[in-house]
Amino acid sequence: MNQHFDAIIVGGGMVGSALAAALGQGGFSVALVESGSEPSAIEDDSFDLRVSSLNLAAQRLLESVGAWSHIPAERRCTFRHIHAWDISGHGETHFDAEALQLDDFGSFVENRVIRKALWQSLAALPGVEPIFGARPLALLTGTERVLVELDNGQMLSGSLVVGADGARSTIRELAGIEVDTRDYGQRALIVNVVTQLPQQDVSWQRFTPQGPQAMLPLPGPHASLVWYGEPEATREREALSDAALREVIEREFPARLGGLKRVTGRASFPIRRQHARHYTASRLALVGDAAHVIHPLAGQGLNLGLQDVTALADLLTNANHAHQDLGAPGPLRRYAWQRRPQTLAMIAATEAFHSVFTGNATLRNAGAAGLAVAERLGPAKQFMMRRALGLR
Ligand SMILES: Cc1cc2nc3c(=O)[nH]c(=O)nc-3n(C[C@H](O)[C@H](O)[C@H](O)COP(=O)(O)OP(=O)(O)OC[C@H]3O[C@@H](n4cnc5c(N)ncnc54)[C@H](O)[C@@H]3O)c2cc1C
């Protein structure tokens, strides 16, 4: 007899483990299948290259599942100001947390630290069974349950299967769900640096015709720089020595960066958008990057994924209270209705930023004017910001 779970979550990244924690805390039985190994303890004091801005809604979710307290203060950097401007010098906008009666806008935290904190909170949930080093081979969906065959020989039975297995989701593929994609023809070079300036609480971004240049503050004098550009130019920069890369950044980045003490790491990623045509199928839901990958210029990919988690966990909890089958079409349909429009709105916003600021001179002037107008329209600016923070 196969062991039966309320939910089988495939993918134990930040989004899958957050969903497992939310469901486990709600008393559901959950199998969490991860192809990799258990996240290891973070013992070094260097900063990883993958960093995310967690907005206030994401922070609240991490608090509610008991993960936030596992993120040490010395590994997160709170930011209170956001500044964006165009290289032409004709448009700029500032956002201040205080003006929105907030203490801050959120925090920058390394992905590995977020993931480790979530797995620490999972350890206290007996209803969550982690299965490491395994991948799904096949799905068999029936009227009362879904069977997931794993490549380690296990067969799991669940009321629902959730694909949280990232952009190349196997669950999405096994369910035959297609994706729409767009390659932006850009790469993002991420460079970790130690700045001459002390700890900062402002995140800034300058738009150039080749793509944005951004500074994400990390604890102490550390920062993560993101430099978007044409793939070939980006690869050439990535191949430079630490000293040469430092020099190029000091020359090409805005003067407000100040001097750099050193470059401590670099990596580059292709920039593309990917959106699943459906978020659900029979007894199946997609969350996080398995459902949507967006341009990272607004730093909202993980935040969107964590909003999927909150929505799905709430709908399943309501279904459970109403003694409904968790894999019934009703809750899944509501999940897709709630989440697709939110993602589409975010895709439209990031796409508009990308097209306007990397477009021709007329578009760029319009974009610069847009930033200047946004700066003057107080209520519209506040509305935009509240959406980005995941606040209603
Ligand atoms: C350059 C860059 C900068 C970014 N900056 C930000 C930011 O500032 N803020 C923000 O909110 N977002 C940001 N993002 C986006 C964010 O990193 C992603 O949205 C987020 O990592 C997605 O998490 P996930 O858990 O859905 O997927 P993943 O992190 O891809 O996790 C998927 C998990 O599933 C596992 N897995 C994969 N396949 C299988 C399988 N077949 N079986 C079992 N397990 C499997 C993997 O091992 C992994 O653990 C950025 C992205 C990029 C590229």
The ligand as a Gaussian input file, in Angstrom:
#p B3LYP/6-31G(d) Opt

LIG

0 1
 C       19.737000      37.309000     -11.737000
 C       18.504000      37.064000     -10.917000
 C       18.193000      37.907000      -9.856000
 C       17.010000      37.716000      -9.112000
 N       16.702000      38.565000      -8.084000
 C       15.539000      38.430000      -7.408000
 C       15.159000      39.323000      -6.348000
 O       15.876000      40.252000      -5.993000
 N       13.952000      39.147000      -5.726000
 C       13.098000      38.132000      -6.078000
 O       11.993000      38.049000      -5.512000
 N       13.444000      37.240000      -7.064000
 C       14.623000      37.363000      -7.739000
 N       14.961000      36.476000      -8.716000
 C       14.069000      35.349000      -9.005000
 C       14.203000      34.218000      -7.965000
 O       15.561000      33.848000      -7.822000
 C       13.372000      33.006000      -8.399000
 O       12.059000      33.437000      -8.691000
 C       13.310000      31.962000      -7.274000
 O       14.600000      31.446000      -7.008000
 C       12.391000      30.800000      -7.664000
 O       12.336000      29.859000      -6.609000
 P       11.667000      28.423000      -6.843000
 O       11.729000      27.743000      -5.508000
 O       10.353000      28.584000      -7.522000
 O       12.597000      27.705000      -7.902000
 P       14.100000      27.182000      -7.756000
 O       14.905000      28.116000      -6.903000
 O       14.588000      26.912000      -9.129000
 O       13.951000      25.807000      -6.931000
 C       13.510000      24.621000      -7.547000
 C       13.903000      23.445000      -6.642000
 O       13.407000      22.244000      -7.231000
 C       14.437000      21.279000      -7.303000
 N       14.150000      20.466000      -8.494000
 C       14.321000      20.809000      -9.783000
 N       13.909000      19.826000     -10.593000
 C       13.477000      18.833000      -9.787000
 C       12.925000      17.546000     -10.024000
 N       12.740000      17.093000     -11.285000
 N       12.566000      16.771000      -8.974000
 C       12.748000      17.230000      -7.687000
 N       13.273000      18.441000      -7.410000
 C       13.612000      19.231000      -8.448000
 C       15.733000      22.064000      -7.380000
 O       16.842000      21.304000      -6.902000
 C       15.411000      23.267000      -6.485000
 O       15.712000      23.004000      -5.137000
 C       16.128000      36.642000      -9.454000
 C       16.460000      35.779000     -10.519000
 C       17.629000      35.990000     -11.246000
 C       17.956000      35.072000     -12.409000

